[in-house]
Each structure stands twice: as C-alpha cells, then as structure tokens.
C-alpha cells in the first residue's frame, strides 16, 4: 500500500481509520524500497552538489513517517499481530540502515561534497555544513571504514539486537499486565478513594475476575502505595513491581544478557572500550569519564539525603506502628503522612483541583500561549491513533497554523507504561511539512460519568512531555532528519525539563487548579503549601534516579566476561553494581531494576544514556536561573528561548546554540542546589 495520510493545511497526519494491521508490512516494504532507489541515484550522480543533501533528505521522509506511525500505534495499543510485525520488521529495518551506512559509494559521495565545500567550489550555509559533517561522522560510527568480514559481523549484530530489543519490549508489556495484584477483600484496599476503587474494579472486570486488581505503572515506585493503609497489601504491590520480568512466559533475563553481549561486541568492533563509550561519544558528554564524574558526585550526596529522610520516616512509623521497621513498601505511605504533617497538604487534597482537561487546556496550553503566543483548538474531525485520542490544532499568535498535537491520556493493558512524545511528521522547510506530534500519558481512566483527575506528579509529567511537543512544534529548520527532538541524546530531555517549571508558576496554577465540580480555584493557602512542599522527598527522588543511571552504566561498561554467566546471575550483578557505586540502599531501589528497564533494553534509545536526564537537567536548571534573572514567564523570554534553542533542533551544534542563548556554558551549581545536594544560595 501507499502509506495513507490526510493533509490538513499542510499537516500530514496518518489516516488512522484507513490503516489496518495488514497494511503495515507493505508500507514498510514500499518505504524502504523507495529510499533505496533514491539513494542509488545519489550514489551514482555527478558532480556532488548541495542538491545531494536535498535528495538524501527527501528519500527518508516516507520511511520516517511509517516508522513513527507504527511505533505510535503499537506503543499506545499493541496486540499480538502488532508484536509479530515489530518482530518481523525490526531486523529488516536494521538491515536497511546498515545497507545505507555501510555503502562506501555513498560515503565517498559525501566526502567528495565535503572536499568541494572546503575548496570553495560549492557554497554551503550553516545548516548544510553541519548536516554534511554530522552525516560523515555517522557513517564512520556506523562502520563504513571496517573491512568486509567486520562489516558482515556488524550487520549480523545489528539485526540480532533489533530482534532482541523487540522481544524485550513485547514481553515487558505482558509482564506489567500479568503483575497486577488481585484482591477479593475490600479491607485490603483500605485508604483508597472511590475513584481508585472503581479503577481497580474495572481492571479486574477487564480480566474477567471478581474483586479488584491494582495495575502497575512502569517504574519501581508505585504511586498507589502512598494511599494503601494495609501493610501486607503494600508489600504485595511492591514485590509484584520489583519481580516483573523474572519468571514465566514474560521472563526477560536471557534477552537482557543477549542484548548486553551483542552491544559489547558491537562497541569493540567499532573501536570503543565498551558500549557506554560508544554512546557518550555521540552526545554532548563525549566521554564516560565526564558522565561518571557528574553521576558519582550527585549520587554520593543523594545517598546522604535519602538516609536522613529514612531516619525521619522511621521515627514517624514508630509512632504509627510501634516497633515496626521501615521497609521499601512503607516509604511512600509514611512519607505522605509526614508531608501532610509538615505542610498540611496531601495528594487527596490536591486531586479535586487537578481535572485532566483543565490542567491540559488551562495550564499546559496557557503557559505555551503566554510564552510563545500559541493557541490550541480541539479538532474532533481529525482522527487519532486510539478512540480516546484527541487532536488539537496549534496556531501562531497571528492565526497561522503551526501544527497539530494528538493527546492519548489513559492507561490500558495494551499500552506501554510511562509517558512519551513521538513526532509523527517532522517540520521541514525543504518538504514544506508542518509538525504533527503526540502526547501519551498513563492516567487512570475515570469511572463512567466521572471527571478524570490527576496526581501532582502527573501534572508535572504532562508539562514535561509537552516540552518535547514544543521542541517539535516550534522547530524551524530545513532538513527533517535534524528537526525538533532529533538532537544529541543527552540534549533531548533539556527542553522538556525546562517546561516543567511552569507547573509550579503560581499564576499558571491559578489558571488550571480549579475544583472539578465547582470550578473554584485552589485556595491560596493550599497553593502555598504545595509550593512549600516542592522539594520534599528530594533525597528519595534523586537517589532512585541516579541509581538507575548508574545501573545502566554498569551494564554497558561491562565487558562480555564481566557480564553474568546466566539469567540467575542478574540479581547479583545488579546488587554488586549498586554496591560498587555506593547506592545500594534497599529502602530506595533504582527507579528501574534491570528486568523492567525499558529505556535501555526495549528500543535502545537510552541504552547507556539514561544519564541523559541528569545531563539535560544541568542545562535545564541553568535555564531556569536565566528565566528568573530575566523576569520569568514573559513573551519576550519565550521568544528568545524559542529562537535560540527550540527552533534550532539538531541543525547545528546544540551546545554552541546553548552558549548563544545563555552567553556561557551551563553552570552545574544550579542543579545541585535544586536537588539539595549543596546548600541553596
């Protein structure tokens, strides 16, 4: 089939209603064949001119669109057939990518063009010159200079990796669904409100069970533990969380070992000490020494903070349950009570003021309007990729259509955990395409007739993911391959983390924090308590994150002979790594343990790069300081950030763009102060 899209004023949107699962494989096949034909013409054309870059970029547009659309559909609502398609297509895409990056003719054409640019025979502007230098580097990193036997082995490794990563992703969705905790006694659910009980009842009914099922989110920490009064229920939920992927048909341990070994061999074949070095070289960090220096300094301070928090929680638990020893499953429950005691604010007091639609439209969208002049119009005539998806047209201040955003808010057993953004169509002045982006959440679906409410953590997550959306929507570049979020991996989280600051802006809170029934704003006193509690629990939050980052590095800095010999050795490897880095604190386990660490095993986007979140937060905290120094939430500040950072994408050196914006390199003192790792100024 020809990939079907509907065009809305220059926005190309997949025609979801017309695309069946039987259409994906033909769409992939046609798009790959089309790109191969186009690049064959590039390989034999003479002489090398800037038009070569234009033809190269046009060749990948169709395949990029099919990949984005299929990935979106599968991540949001998978089924057995979509998992089969992913398993079939992933190795084919790996072969296709290798056929390009290992084609010496294409590399030589690029090198010829670079030589002509250097000699002054061909004029190249900043975007052309950056594209060319980065594409040549991509070929070298991809193995184009290897000999024939090494190239053959590299191709085999890439295919095997693609297959294993797809296998892990499919198994993990099943593991999360299977790990739901089933209960038949309502007393076991004491502490939950009516909405939470209704959600648990609905989850049980969806499985054909009586009673209630507590479904898991993708992280180790389960937010519902803060509300469950029954200690044994908390233990069961926590243990179900940390034991995912370790047994039964969803056991992913052998797959993890296969991925780790394949990646190690690939890195060494390409001349790197280990896979972590290979990844760091492609980002802003450049070396694992730089990555580890930041991580180890941050982690040491976070451990001290977490231990101090644990001592406080133990004291409080003793008053609640004399003689009880604080356990990991108690942490959130006790912490919520301490937070209420310290700040007189609890999640349940906030919830009635956090209706999802109001947070989205009067909060997230309102901040974007005040910063960038954007307005958002619901478009029910444009279908989304699930029946619960809603589409918004995004307009500039002058009324011109900028792009579209499709929002899919609710959790379902067939949906990947967490929250994420995907660019369905990349902005490009070359192709004339306007951007189309997604925003995916995992909110609890409300009972029929009830409003959808969020937790405060989900509010900040929504602002975060919309920061990615803004990065895509506000792109203004020539080439789609470097548009929006297509930036170095340790830079991609920076704009999204910056956007979280507006969730805490009092004037924005006043817009979106309104009672779900009456529309009354959140009382000023409650807002004040919320803001005062902002950094409560920072020790726990920091340590669970940094421990996961260090666990990722441990897996990807290990050589093949340092990896576990069998699946049964994974737990020991993990515990030894945490101990080596000084973050083995059982009360605060890593945000992701190895067997459900989808960021690093499921698709490879954050493999050896989960540190990206902290690296980007250095930039984020420095930028927050810039906004504070320059008057905060103003259109002038938004326009500056848009021009110097968001619009640039990966069309030039992102750190040079940052220095142009900030006037200097980022100062890490701001992130250490934010996380309580050093005294605030």
C-alpha positions in Angstrom: 0.0 0.0 0.0 1.0 3.6 -0.3 1.1 5.0 3.2 -2.2 6.8 3.7 -2.2 10.3 5.2 -4.8 13.0 5.4 -3.5 16.5 4.8 -4.8 19.4 7.0 -3.5 22.7 5.8 0.0 21.3 5.2 0.0 18.9 8.2 0.3 15.3 7.1 -1.5 13.0 9.6 -1.7 9.2 9.3 -5.2 8.3 8.1 -5.6 6.1 11.1 -9.2 4.9 10.3 -8.0 3.6 7.0 -4.8 1.8 8.2 -5.3 -1.9 9.3 -2.7 -4.1 10.8 -2.4 -5.9 7.4 -1.2 -2.7 5.8 2.0 -2.1 7.9 4.3 -4.6 6.4 3.6 -3.5 2.8 4.0 0.1 3.9 7.4 -0.6 5.5 8.5 -2.6 2.4 7.5 0.1 0.0 9.1 2.9 2.0 12.4 1.0 2.3 12.5 0.2 -1.4 11.7 3.8 -2.2 14.6 5.1 -0.1 17.0 2.5 -1.6 16.1 3.6 -5.1 16.5 7.3 -4.2 19.9 6.8 -2.6 21.1 4.7 -5.5 20.6 7.7 -7.7 22.5 9.8 -5.2 25.4 7.2 -5.2 25.9 7.5 -9.0 25.1 11.1 -9.6 27.9 13.5 -10.6 29.1 16.0 -9.6 28.5 16.3 -5.9 26.4 19.4 -5.1 24.2 20.6 -2.3 21.3 19.0 -4.1 22.8 15.7 -2.9 21.7 16.6 0.6 18.2 17.6 -0.5 17.7 14.3 -2.4 19.1 12.4 0.6 16.6 14.0 3.0 13.6 13.6 0.7 14.5 9.9 0.4 13.8 9.2 4.1 10.6 11.1 4.6 8.2 8.2 3.8 10.0 5.6 5.9 10.3 8.0 8.8 6.5 8.6 8.7 5.7 4.9 8.6 8.1 4.1 11.5 6.6 6.9 13.6 3.0 5.9 12.9 3.5 2.2 13.5 5.6 2.9 16.7 2.9 5.2 17.9 0.1 2.7 17.2 2.0 -0.2 18.8 3.1 1.6 21.9 -0.3 3.0 22.6 -2.4 -0.1 21.9 -0.5 -3.2 20.9 -1.8 -6.6 20.1 -0.4 -10.0 19.1 -0.3 -9.0 15.4 1.5 -5.7 16.0 4.1 -7.5 18.2 4.6 -10.0 15.3 5.0 -7.2 12.8 7.6 -5.5 15.1 9.5 -8.8 15.4 9.4 -9.2 11.6 10.2 -5.6 10.7 12.9 -4.6 13.3 15.6 -6.8 11.7 14.6 -5.6 8.2 15.0 -2.0 9.3 18.4 -2.8 10.8 19.5 -4.4 7.5 18.1 -1.4 5.7 20.0 1.1 7.9 23.2 -0.9 7.5 22.9 -1.1 3.8 23.0 2.7 3.7 25.6 3.5 6.3 28.0 0.7 5.1 27.7 1.7 1.4 31.1 3.1 0.6 29.8 4.7 -2.6 27.5 7.0 -0.5 30.3 7.8 2.0 32.6 8.7 -0.9 29.9 11.0 -2.4 29.6 12.8 0.9 33.4 13.0 1.2 33.6 14.4 -2.3 31.0 17.1 -1.5 32.9 18.0 1.7 36.1 18.4 -0.3 34.3 20.6 -2.8 32.9 22.7 0.0 36.3 23.0 1.6 37.8 24.1 -1.7 35.2 26.8 -2.2 33.7 25.1 -5.3 30.4 24.6 -3.6 28.7 27.1 -1.2 27.2 25.6 2.0 25.4 27.6 4.6 25.4 26.7 8.3 22.7 24.1 8.1 24.2 22.4 5.0 27.7 22.3 6.5 26.6 20.9 9.8 24.4 18.2 8.1 27.4 17.2 6.0 29.9 16.9 8.9 27.5 15.0 11.1 26.5 12.6 8.3 30.1 11.8 7.6 30.6 11.2 11.3 27.5 8.9 11.3 29.0 6.8 8.6 32.3 6.4 10.4 30.5 5.5 13.6 28.4 3.1 11.6 31.4 1.1 10.5 31.9 2.2 6.9 35.7 2.0 7.3 35.7 -1.6 8.5 36.9 -4.4 6.4 34.4 -6.8 4.7 34.4 -9.5 7.3 33.9 -7.0 10.2 31.1 -5.3 8.3 29.4 -8.6 7.8 29.6 -9.3 11.5 28.4 -5.8 12.3 25.3 -6.3 10.2 24.6 -9.6 12.0 24.9 -7.9 15.3 22.6 -5.1 14.4 19.9 -7.5 13.2 20.2 -9.6 16.3 20.0 -6.5 18.5 16.9 -5.3 16.7 15.2 -8.6 17.2 16.1 -8.9 20.9 15.0 -5.4 21.7 11.6 -6.0 20.1 11.3 -9.3 22.0 12.1 -7.4 25.3 9.5 -4.7 24.6 6.8 -7.1 23.8 7.5 -9.3 26.8 7.6 -6.3 29.2 4.1 -5.1 28.3 2.8 -8.6 29.1 4.9 -8.7 32.3 3.4 -5.5 33.5 -0.1 -6.6 32.8 0.5 -10.0 34.4 2.0 -8.4 37.6 -1.3 -6.7 38.5 -2.2 -7.6 42.1 -5.6 -9.3 42.5 -7.6 -8.9 45.7 -11.1 -10.1 46.8 -11.3 -8.5 50.2 -12.2 -4.8 50.2 -10.4 -4.4 53.6 -7.1 -5.0 51.8 -7.7 -1.8 49.8 -8.4 0.5 52.8 -7.2 4.0 52.2 -8.2 4.1 48.5 -10.9 6.6 47.5 -13.9 5.8 45.4 -12.2 6.7 42.1 -9.2 4.4 42.9 -11.6 1.6 43.9 -13.6 2.0 40.7 -10.4 1.8 38.6 -9.3 -1.3 40.4 -12.7 -2.9 40.0 -12.6 -2.0 36.3 -9.2 -3.6 35.9 -10.5 -6.8 37.5 -13.5 -6.9 35.3 -11.3 -6.4 32.2 -9.5 -9.6 33.2 -12.7 -11.5 33.9 -12.1 -11.5 37.7 -14.1 -10.7 40.7 -12.9 -8.1 43.2 -10.2 -5.7 42.4 -6.9 -5.5 40.5 -4.1 -3.0 41.3 -2.4 -2.4 38.0 1.3 -1.4 38.0 3.0 1.6 36.4 6.3 1.1 34.7 8.6 2.4 37.5 9.7 0.6 40.6 7.8 3.2 42.7 4.0 2.6 42.6 2.2 5.8 43.5 -0.8 3.9 45.0 1.5 2.8 47.9 1.1 6.3 49.4 -2.6 5.5 49.9 -2.8 1.8 50.8 -3.2 1.5 54.6 -2.9 -2.3 54.7 0.8 -3.1 55.1 0.6 -6.5 53.6 -1.1 -5.1 50.5 1.7 -2.6 50.2 4.2 -5.4 50.4 2.4 -7.4 47.7 2.2 -4.5 45.4 5.9 -3.6 45.9 7.1 -7.1 45.4 5.0 -7.5 42.3 6.7 -4.4 40.9 10.3 -5.4 41.6 9.9 -9.0 40.4 8.5 -8.2 37.0 10.1 -10.0 34.1 11.9 -12.6 36.1 9.7 -15.7 35.6 7.1 -17.4 33.4 6.4 -16.5 29.8 7.5 -12.9 30.4 10.9 -13.8 31.7 13.2 -11.3 30.0 16.5 -12.2 31.7 18.1 -14.2 28.9 17.1 -11.5 26.4 18.8 -8.9 28.6 22.0 -10.9 28.6 21.9 -11.3 24.9 21.4 -7.6 24.3 24.3 -6.7 26.7 26.7 -9.1 25.0 25.7 -8.0 21.5 26.2 -4.4 22.4 29.6 -5.0 23.9 30.8 -6.8 20.8 29.5 -4.1 18.6 31.2 -1.3 20.5 34.6 -3.2 20.5 34.2 -3.9 16.8 33.8 -0.2 16.2 36.9 0.7 18.3 35.3 1.7 21.6 36.3 0.3 25.0 32.6 -0.5 25.7 29.1 0.4 24.6 28.9 3.2 27.1 31.9 4.9 25.5 30.3 4.4 22.1 27.1 6.2 23.3 28.8 9.0 25.1 30.8 9.8 22.0 27.6 10.6 20.2 26.3 13.1 22.8 27.3 16.3 24.4 29.2 14.4 27.2 31.7 12.8 24.7 33.3 10.6 27.3 32.2 8.2 30.1 34.7 9.9 32.4 32.6 13.1 32.1 29.4 11.1 32.6 30.7 9.3 35.7 32.2 12.4 37.2 28.8 14.0 37.3 26.9 10.9 38.3 29.2 9.9 41.2 29.3 13.3 42.7 25.5 13.6 42.5 24.9 10.1 43.8 27.1 10.4 46.9 25.1 13.5 48.1 21.8 11.9 47.2 22.5 8.8 49.4 23.2 11.0 52.4 20.0 12.9 51.9 18.0 9.7 51.4 19.4 8.2 54.6 18.5 11.3 56.5 14.9 11.1 55.1 14.7 7.4 56.1 15.6 8.2 59.7 12.8 10.7 59.8 10.3 8.3 58.3 11.4 5.6 60.7 10.7 7.9 63.7 7.2 8.6 62.3 6.5 5.0 61.6 7.3 4.1 65.2 4.6 6.5 66.3 2.1 4.9 63.8 3.1 1.2 64.3 5.3 0.8 67.4 8.2 -1.5 66.8 7.8 -1.6 63.0 10.9 -1.4 60.9 10.6 0.8 57.8 10.6 -1.2 54.6 10.7 -0.1 51.0 6.9 -0.6 50.6 6.3 1.6 53.6 8.2 4.6 52.3 5.6 6.3 50.2 2.8 5.7 52.8 4.8 7.2 55.7 6.2 10.0 53.5 2.7 11.1 52.6 1.8 11.3 56.2 5.0 13.3 57.1 4.4 15.6 54.2 0.9 16.3 55.4 2.2 16.9 58.9 4.9 19.2 57.7 3.0 21.1 55.1 -0.6 20.2 55.7 -1.0 19.1 52.1 -1.9 15.6 50.8 -2.3 14.3 47.3 -6.0 13.7 48.0 -6.5 17.3 49.0 -5.0 18.4 45.6 -6.8 15.8 43.4 -10.2 17.6 43.2 -8.4 20.6 41.7 -6.5 18.7 39.1 -9.0 17.7 36.4 -7.1 16.5 33.4 -8.7 18.5 30.7 -8.4 21.7 32.8 -4.7 21.0 33.5 -4.1 20.4 29.8 -6.0 23.3 28.3 -5.8 26.0 31.1 -2.4 25.0 32.3 -0.1 23.4 29.8 -1.6 25.2 26.8 -1.9 28.5 28.8 1.8 28.6 29.6 2.6 28.0 25.9 0.3 30.8 25.0 2.0 33.2 27.4 5.5 32.2 26.4 5.1 31.7 22.6 1.7 33.2 21.7 0.3 29.8 20.7 -3.4 28.9 20.8 -5.0 25.5 20.7 -8.3 24.4 19.1 -9.9 21.0 19.6 -10.4 19.2 16.2 -12.7 16.3 16.6 -12.8 15.9 12.9 -9.2 14.6 12.8 -9.0 11.0 14.0 -6.4 9.9 16.5 -4.5 6.6 16.8 -6.9 5.4 19.5 -10.5 6.1 20.1 -9.6 8.0 23.3 -7.1 10.2 21.4 -8.0 13.9 20.9 -6.4 16.3 18.3 -5.6 20.0 18.8 -4.7 22.4 16.0 -1.9 24.7 17.1 -1.9 28.3 15.8 0.7 31.1 16.0 -0.2 34.5 17.5 -1.1 35.8 14.0 -3.5 32.9 13.4 -1.3 30.9 11.1 -1.5 27.1 11.6 1.7 25.9 13.2 1.0 22.2 13.5 -1.1 19.5 15.3 -0.8 17.7 18.7 -2.6 14.4 19.3 -3.1 13.5 23.0 -3.8 10.0 24.3 -4.3 10.3 28.1 -5.4 6.9 29.5 -3.7 3.7 30.6 -4.7 0.4 29.1 -3.2 -3.1 29.4 -2.1 -2.9 25.8 -0.2 0.3 26.3 3.4 0.9 27.0 4.0 2.3 30.5 5.1 5.8 31.3 4.6 9.0 29.3 6.2 9.9 26.0 6.1 12.1 22.9 6.5 11.0 19.3 6.9 13.2 16.2 4.5 11.8 13.6 5.6 14.4 11.0 8.8 16.5 11.3 8.7 20.2 10.5 10.8 20.9 7.4 11.1 23.9 5.0 12.6 21.5 2.4 9.4 19.3 2.3 7.0 22.1 3.4 5.7 19.9 6.2 4.3 21.3 9.4 4.9 19.3 12.6 2.5 16.7 14.0 3.3 15.4 17.5 1.8 13.1 20.1 1.5 13.3 23.8 1.0 10.0 25.6 0.1 9.6 29.3 -1.0 6.7 31.5 -3.7 8.3 33.6 -6.2 6.1 35.4 -9.4 6.1 33.3 -12.3 7.6 35.3 -15.4 5.7 36.0 -18.3 6.4 33.6 -19.7 9.9 34.1 -16.8 10.9 36.4 -14.2 13.6 35.6 -10.6 12.5 35.0 -8.3 13.7 37.8 -4.5 13.6 38.1 -1.9 13.5 40.8 0.5 16.4 41.1 3.3 14.1 39.7 1.2 13.5 36.7 0.7 17.3 36.3 4.5 17.9 36.1 4.8 14.9 33.8 2.2 16.4 31.4 4.2 19.7 31.4 7.4 17.7 30.8 6.0 15.7 27.8 4.6 18.9 26.3 8.1 20.4 26.5 9.0 17.7 24.0 5.9 18.6 21.9 7.0 22.2 21.9 10.5 21.2 20.8 8.8 19.5 17.8 6.2 22.1 17.1 8.5 25.1 17.3 11.2 23.7 15.0 12.3 25.9 12.1 14.9 24.0 10.1 15.4 22.9 6.6 16.0 19.2 7.0 13.6 16.8 8.7 16.3 14.5 10.0 17.5 17.2 12.3 14.2 18.8 13.2 12.7 19.2 16.7 13.8 16.5 19.1 16.3 15.0 16.7 19.2 16.2 18.7 22.1 14.5 20.6 20.6 12.1 23.1 21.8 13.9 26.2 20.3 17.1 25.0 16.8 15.8 24.1 15.4 16.0 27.6 16.5 19.5 28.2 13.6 21.5 26.7 11.1 19.1 28.3 12.6 19.5 31.7 12.6 23.3 31.3 8.9 23.2 30.6 8.2 21.6 34.0 9.0 24.9 35.7 5.6 26.3 34.6 3.7 23.7 36.5 5.0 25.4 39.6 4.4 29.0 38.5 1.7 30.5 40.8 -0.1 32.4 38.0 -0.3 29.2 35.9 -1.5 27.2 38.8 -4.3 29.8 39.3 -5.4 29.1 35.7 -5.6 25.3 35.9 -6.0 24.3 39.5 -9.8 24.5 39.7 -12.3 22.3 41.5 -13.6 19.6 39.3 -17.2 20.2 40.5 -17.5 23.9 41.3 -14.7 25.5 39.1 -13.5 27.3 42.2 -9.7 28.0 42.2 -7.4 26.1 44.5 -7.3 28.2 47.7 -4.2 30.4 48.1 -3.3 28.6 51.3 -3.3 25.2 49.6 -1.2 26.6 46.7 1.3 28.0 49.2 1.5 24.6 51.0 2.0 22.9 47.7 4.9 25.2 46.7 6.5 24.9 50.1 6.5 21.1 49.8 8.1 21.2 46.3 11.4 19.7 47.4 10.0 17.3 50.0 11.4 13.9 49.4 14.2 15.1 47.1 16.6 12.6 48.6 14.5 9.7 47.6 13.7 11.1 44.2 17.3 11.8 43.4 18.7 8.5 44.7 16.2 6.3 42.8 17.0 8.2 39.6 20.8 8.2 40.0 20.9 4.6 41.0 19.1 3.7 37.8 21.5 5.8 35.8 24.5 4.0 37.4 22.9 0.6 36.9 22.6 1.5 33.2 26.3 2.4 33.1 27.3 -0.8 34.9 25.6 -2.9 32.2 27.1 -1.0 29.4 30.6 -0.5 30.7 30.9 -4.3 31.4 32.8 -6.5 29.0 31.4 -9.8 27.9 33.4 -11.7 30.5 32.2 -9.4 33.3 28.5 -10.0 32.5 26.5 -12.7 34.3 27.0 -16.2 33.0 23.3 -17.0 33.2 19.9 -15.4 33.9 20.2 -16.4 37.6 23.2 -14.1 38.0 21.4 -10.9 37.0 20.3 -10.0 40.6 23.8 -10.5 41.9 25.3 -8.4 39.1 22.8 -5.6 39.8 23.4 -5.6 43.6 27.2 -5.7 43.1 27.0 -2.7 40.7 24.9 -0.7 43.1 27.3 -1.5 45.9 30.3 -0.5 43.8 28.8 2.9 43.2 27.7 3.3 46.8 24.0 3.5 46.0 22.9 0.1 47.4 20.3 1.4 49.8 17.4 -1.2 50.0 14.8 1.4 51.1 15.4 3.3 47.9 15.7 0.8 45.0 16.5 2.1 41.5 13.7 3.8 39.6 14.0 0.8 37.2 15.5 -2.5 38.0 17.2 -4.4 35.2 14.3 -6.7 34.2 11.8 -3.8 33.5 14.3 -1.1 32.4 12.6 -0.5 29.1 14.5 2.7 28.5 17.7 0.8 27.9 16.5 -2.7 26.7 13.2 -2.1 24.9 14.4 0.0 22.0 17.9 1.2 22.8 17.1 4.9 22.8 18.5 5.4 26.2 20.9 2.4 26.3 24.0 3.6 28.2 22.3 7.0 28.0 19.8 7.1 30.9 22.2 9.6 32.4 20.8 12.0 29.7 18.1 13.1 32.2 20.7 14.4 34.7 23.0 15.9 31.9 20.0 17.7 30.5 18.9 18.8 33.9 22.2 20.7 34.2 21.1 22.7 31.2 17.5 22.9 32.5 18.4 24.3 35.9 20.8 26.8 34.4 18.0 27.9 32.0 15.5 28.2 34.9 18.0 30.5 36.5 18.1 32.6 33.3 14.3 32.9 33.2 14.4 34.0 36.9 17.1 36.6 36.1 15.1 38.0 33.2 11.6 38.3 34.6 10.2 34.7 34.3 7.1 33.9 32.3 7.1 36.6 29.6 6.6 36.5 25.9 10.0 38.2 25.4 11.7 35.4 27.3 9.7 32.7 25.4 10.6 34.2 22.1 14.3 34.2 23.0 14.2 30.6 24.1 12.3 29.6 21.0 14.7 31.4 18.7 17.9 30.3 20.2 17.1 26.7 21.4 13.7 25.3 20.4 13.7 26.3 16.8 17.2 25.0 16.1 16.7 21.3 16.7 19.8 19.4 15.6 20.5 21.7 12.6 23.7 23.0 14.2 25.9 22.3 17.2 23.4 22.3 20.1 26.0 23.4 22.7 27.0 26.3 20.5 23.3 27.2 20.3 23.0 27.0 24.1 26.0 29.2 24.6 24.5 31.7 22.1 21.3 31.6 24.2 22.9 31.8 27.7 26.2 33.6 26.9 28.2 30.9 28.7 28.4 27.2 29.4 25.8 25.8 31.8 26.7 26.1 35.5 26.0 22.8 37.3 25.7 24.6 40.6 22.1 25.3 39.8 21.1 21.6 39.5 23.0 20.6 42.7 21.3 23.3 44.6 17.8 22.4 43.2 18.3 18.8 44.3 19.5 19.7 47.8 23.0 18.3 47.0 24.6 21.6 48.1 23.2 24.4 50.1 21.0 26.8 48.0 22.3 30.3 47.5 
